[in-house]
């Protein structure tokens, strides 16, 4: 099974070697068919502290690094 890759925007870079990435997606209501945005925040590993707030990045699933961190940043969009 391939690793999950997601695109998002960095919303926090205050931690050491960790950034928080907000990933938005569009859902459709099953009955009313209206589309709306939902978002989720993922903590991602950033080894060299090269990404900052506002950067659009791609994150990839990896083995758990800590309790909350199971993604790593692989590059800019």
PyMOL commands that set and color helices and strands:
alter all, ss='L'
color gray80, all
select strands_A, chain A and resi 5-15+18-28+35-45+56-61+71-76
alter strands_A, ss='S'
color yellow, strands_A
deselect
rebuild
show_as cartoon
